[in-house]
Amino acid sequence: MSHAKRELVSSHLRYLRQELREMDLGIKDDGLFPEPGEIRGIMAQLEALLELVEGNTRIQSNSEAA
């Protein structure tokens, strides 16, 4: 994976990790569950991150087959 993509993935993971920590603290401390929109947003970001990583994997596997 190129350095730029690696940094992009790391950045996304740091952001998602922070968001999930905040949700977890909200549940533990206040007993309040996150809004459904917040959860859908996190899920969409995780799917985009997966596509970025899998897209890179597919390109590598195609070049390895050649």
C-alpha positions as CSV (number, residue, x, y, z in Angstrom):
1,M,0.0,0.0,0.0
2,S,1.4,3.4,-0.9
3,H,2.4,5.7,1.9
4,A,-0.4,8.2,1.1
5,K,-3.1,5.5,1.3
6,R,-1.5,4.1,4.5
7,E,-1.8,7.6,6.0
8,L,-5.3,8.0,4.8
9,V,-6.4,4.7,6.3
10,S,-4.6,5.5,9.6
11,S,-6.4,8.8,9.7
12,H,-9.8,7.3,9.1
13,L,-9.1,4.6,11.8
14,R,-8.1,7.2,14.4
15,Y,-11.2,9.2,13.7
16,L,-13.5,6.2,13.9
17,R,-11.8,4.9,17.0
18,Q,-12.4,8.3,18.7
19,E,-16.0,8.4,17.7
20,L,-16.6,4.9,19.0
21,R,-14.8,5.7,22.3
22,E,-17.1,8.7,22.7
23,M,-20.2,6.5,22.0
24,D,-19.0,3.9,24.5
25,L,-18.4,6.6,27.2
26,G,-21.8,8.0,26.6
27,I,-23.4,4.6,27.1
28,K,-21.3,3.7,30.2
29,D,-21.5,7.1,31.9
30,D,-24.9,8.4,31.0
31,G,-26.7,5.3,29.9
32,L,-27.6,7.1,26.7
33,F,-27.4,5.3,23.4
34,P,-26.2,7.1,20.3
35,E,-28.7,8.4,17.7
36,P,-29.4,6.0,14.9
37,G,-27.9,8.5,12.4
38,E,-24.6,8.5,14.3
39,I,-24.4,4.8,14.1
40,R,-25.3,4.8,10.4
41,G,-22.6,7.4,9.8
42,I,-19.9,5.3,11.5
43,M,-21.1,2.3,9.5
44,A,-20.8,4.2,6.2
45,Q,-17.3,5.4,7.1
46,L,-16.3,1.8,7.9
47,E,-17.7,0.6,4.6
48,A,-15.8,3.3,2.7
49,L,-12.6,2.4,4.5
50,L,-13.1,-1.3,3.7
51,E,-13.7,-0.4,0.0
52,L,-10.4,1.6,0.0
53,V,-8.5,-1.3,1.5
54,E,-10.1,-3.9,-0.6
55,G,-9.7,-1.9,-3.7
56,N,-6.0,-1.7,-3.1
57,T,-5.9,-5.5,-2.4
58,R,-7.8,-6.2,-5.7
59,I,-5.3,-4.1,-7.7
60,Q,-2.3,-5.9,-6.1
61,S,-3.9,-9.4,-6.7
62,N,-4.5,-8.5,-10.3
63,S,-0.9,-7.3,-10.8
64,E,0.4,-10.5,-9.1
65,A,-1.6,-12.7,-11.5
66,A,0.1,-11.1,-14.5
